[in-house]
Amino acid sequence: MRLLTHNMLSCNIKGVTNGFPLRIEAEKVVEKQVDFNADFLKNMFPKIEWKALVAAAKSMGYTDLPDQAESSMIDSEEFLKKFHHALLQLHLEEGALICPETGRRFPVNKGIPNMLLHEDEV
Amino acid sequence: MKLKQLESLLGGLQQFPNPKMELEQYPTGPHIASRMLYTAENSFGDVSGKVVADFGCGCGTLGLAAALLDAEHVIGLDIDSQSLEIASLNAEDLELDIDLVQCDIRNLGWRGQTVNTVVMNPPFGTRKKGADMDFLFVALKIASQAVYSLHKTTTRDHVKRIASRDFSASSAEVLCELRFDVPQLYKFHKKREVDIAVDLWRFVPQRNH
């Protein structure tokens, strides 16, 4: 699972007011090369929750993202390359996503998070 | 990529070995899948370079078609782990990288209109009543650009009304009518094969921000 997907997922357990972002417990991280697409990154940037991406990348072992980012930075290729790497090239293969409010663990196996809720959580 | 080539690649994918009746699991045939995605890209520019989600992805046919047409990021969502395993194998076979998420669409937690396009062949609602509209409701919440979906032609007026009036779609158009082959998958199917008339819809969601 890429961090782009993680940046969109939230916990929807009954009663939870803010289930985003999910914390990452990374047991196995894999890097997969993807072609750099500057236009895509520039379009994607305003839709990304930056703090969540930085925290997620750190928990996957990547610390090169600046803590804060503004739209002027997308003119820098150096910045875009780091953004590209964090967003699209890091994969969480094994581990878990943790609800920030309840601590509920959603396991990740073979890159697939299991977000199914139990009956009493719906 | 040419339509024929796309159809041929999709035809080589593995499908449900033991389809689950209660989830209405039917493969989306390569004929329909290729035309659906080809139209989405060539008539509307909704695929290449975009973030595409495949709701009820099953073995991944529609999501993989999007990836083959150069979607930048594809997410396949399904409730069934066995289907997701096959989707994963299919992606490997085509040397494509797609994200897969196991979830129930009806209680999916998602942060806003962060995908461009949703493509789906949702359950028709023959086992769980209203399932098709549940899927459409969520799709219109998370897509910023377009939703492509298949619904039985017999439900055309109902779909149009609900999508426009209740789900605030800014447009709801039937692109074409297709025949969907439902092979004899389940014991209660009496005929060897049945053709169901389905509409291919394109919905444009209401923009939230």
Interface residues (C-beta under 8 A of the other chain):
Chain A: M1 R2 L4 T5 N7 M8 L9 S10 C11 N12 G19 F20 K32 V34 N37 D39 F40 M44 K47 E49 L88 K110 G111 I112 P113 N114 M115 L116 L117 V122
Chain B: G49 V51 E72 H73 I75 I79 S81 L84 S88 D97 D99 L100 V101 Q102 C103 D104 N107 L108 G109 W110 R111 G112 T114 V115 I142
